[in-house]
Amino acid sequence: MTAPGIVSYPELQKLCRPDGPAPRLATVERWARKSGIRIQYDGQGGVWTTMTALDAALGIGSAASTESYPAELI
């Protein structure tokens, strides 16, 4: 059972490659690093992350709220 807010290795595999066979660990690691997603090793041969880390990689959430935009863009 995964704790709330945690994105498990199988979920990361689905995000990495939505269609086709599940990617290997090395592929998921490379994809996550290229995408700017911070990951941790789970001790069971996989990785995990948090929704907060995914949001930060996408530029939404608390990291995005500190940015300022010119008034004409708002």
Order of alpha helices (4+ residues) and beta strands (2+ residues): beta-alpha-alpha-beta-beta-alpha-alpha
